[in-house]
Amino acid sequence: CGYQSMLEEAVAVVLSPSHTPSVGVFRLCHPEPAGLREVQLCRKSGFHPDHQCNGQNPGNGVYEGCSHVQWDTGKSVRVVDLRR
């Protein structure tokens, strides 16, 4: 969560073709509840649902939906997968 630590408005765009809706925009909760801090202190790697103790949906105390983000369907987007 490097960018989310440095930038107050850092968001994650999540693409999931197997869920509806298939696109979501989220941010780690900060400063209260302390979702950002919880994830920063985690030493596990890969996906693990530990941080979803209050449910898997936005507003669970760890992350929340970004209702202020708006999609402009007239603009194009290029998605780059930076995983190795």
C-alpha positions in Angstrom: 0.0 0.0 0.0 2.9 2.3 -0.8 0.9 4.9 -2.8 -1.9 4.9 -0.3 0.6 5.8 2.4 2.0 8.7 0.5 -1.1 10.2 -1.2 -4.3 11.0 0.8 -6.4 10.4 -2.3 -4.8 7.1 -3.6 -7.4 4.7 -4.9 -7.5 1.2 -6.2 -9.5 0.3 -9.3 -10.5 -3.3 -9.0 -11.6 -5.4 -12.0 -13.4 -8.6 -11.4 -15.2 -10.1 -14.4 -16.8 -12.8 -12.1 -18.6 -10.3 -9.9 -21.3 -7.7 -10.4 -20.5 -4.9 -10.7 -17.3 -5.9 -12.5 -15.4 -2.7 -11.7 -15.0 -0.9 -8.4 -13.0 2.0 -7.0 -11.9 1.7 -3.3 -9.5 3.3 -0.8 -8.2 2.1 2.5 -9.9 3.7 5.5 -7.7 6.4 7.1 -7.3 7.6 9.8 -10.4 6.2 11.5 -11.1 3.4 11.2 -7.4 2.5 10.7 -7.6 0.2 7.7 -4.4 1.7 6.1 -2.5 1.1 9.4 -3.8 -2.5 9.6 -2.7 -3.3 6.1 0.7 -1.6 6.6 1.4 -3.8 9.7 0.5 -7.0 7.9 3.5 -9.2 7.0 1.7 -11.8 4.9 2.1 -11.9 1.1 -0.5 -12.8 -1.5 -4.2 -12.6 -1.1 -5.6 -13.4 2.3 -9.0 -12.4 3.7 -7.8 -11.7 7.2 -8.5 -8.0 6.8 -12.1 -8.6 6.0 -13.1 -9.5 9.6 -16.0 -7.0 9.4 -17.3 -8.4 6.1 -16.2 -8.5 2.5 -18.1 -5.4 1.4 -17.0 -1.8 1.3 -17.4 -0.1 4.6 -16.0 -3.0 6.6 -13.6 -0.8 8.5 -10.6 -1.6 6.3 -11.6 -0.2 2.9 -14.5 1.8 1.6 -16.0 2.6 -1.8 -15.0 5.9 -3.5 -18.4 7.4 -4.3 -16.8 10.6 -5.4 -15.0 8.9 -8.4 -16.9 9.3 -11.6 -16.4 7.4 -14.8 -16.1 9.3 -18.1 -17.2 6.9 -20.8 -15.9 9.3 -23.5 -12.3 8.8 -22.3 -10.1 5.8 -23.1 -8.1 3.9 -20.5 -5.0 1.7 -20.7 -4.7 -0.9 -18.0 -1.1 -2.1 -17.2 -0.6 -5.1 -15.0 2.6 -4.4 -13.0 2.7 -7.8 -11.3 5.7 -9.9 -11.9 
